[in-house]
Amino acid sequence: MKARLFLILIFIALLVVLLTNGSSDLIPPRGTLVFDKKITLNTELIISLIILFTLLGIFSIGVIERLFFSRKKEKQKDE
């Protein structure tokens, strides 16, 4: 339940960022080259990237927890 709450809050934050669409400039836009293409990093994109990495981190922690820690609980229930 706790993980779902975090994911819902992160999703709402992402929607707020996308809906504001340039109305606030917390971070000045910067140009960056990625694979020989110029990308302008503005506030919305940076916040979206932070949210993406947070979601990936939560997902990887959940997978690691399920792989390594759920087996011990199943063995204890069998005894």
Number of C-alpha atoms within 10 A of each C-alpha: 5 7 11 9 10 13 16 12 12 17 16 12 15 18 12 12 19 14 11 10 13 12 10 10 11 10 12 8 15 11 11 12 9 8 7 7 9 11 13 12 15 17 20 23 15 14 16 18 13 13 17 15 11 14 16 12 12 15 14 12 12 12 12 12 12 11 10 9 11 11 11 9 9 10 9 8 7 6 5
